[in-house]
Amino acid sequence: MIRAATPADVPAVHAMIRELAEYERALEHARATEQQLHEALFGDHPAVFALIAEEATESDPVGFALWFRNFSTWTGTHGVYLEDLYVRPSSRGAGHGRALLSALAGICVERGYERFEWWVLDWNDPSIGFYRSLGAEPMEEWTVFRMSGEPLRALADANAA
């Protein structure tokens, strides 16, 4: 079963984010708090949205997808950017990941969004194979850039001068 997250899901989503970060070998970078997650999802101006995967026999979520809208200047339409997709190891292989992606694809189609995008670590062969089996294609001609920490502050300071 896939459903929209509720405020009561925040602790479970936060725990799964940390599980995902550990799997991705980057737990030390997962600094978001439950309070920050609650504000982002359910504050006055929600910035992100989440879907929850549940099993009929379980009361706790077994997976989640956290996403936000993006915009393409080329198509002139919004799209969905999938920030995190995670299914707990004990529940993998039961179709929860596919169901979460299908629900997000449904949001795209229903709302007229032309793109559904996400990143995957280049060493994550199981996920890459799964995404390809669904018809997703890697954007190999694009390189992701990120700025944070001191370079971000320095660039901001250059604008203020």
Buried (B, 14 or more C-beta within 10 A) or exposed (E): EBEEBEEEBBBBBBBBBEBBBEEBEEEEEBEEEEEEBBBBBBEEEEEBBBBBBBBEEEEEBBBBBBBBBBEEEEEEBBBBBBBBBBBBEEBBEBEBBBBBBEBBBEBBEEEEBEBBEBEBEEEEEEBBEBBEEEEBEEEEEEEEEEEEEEEEEEEEEEEEE
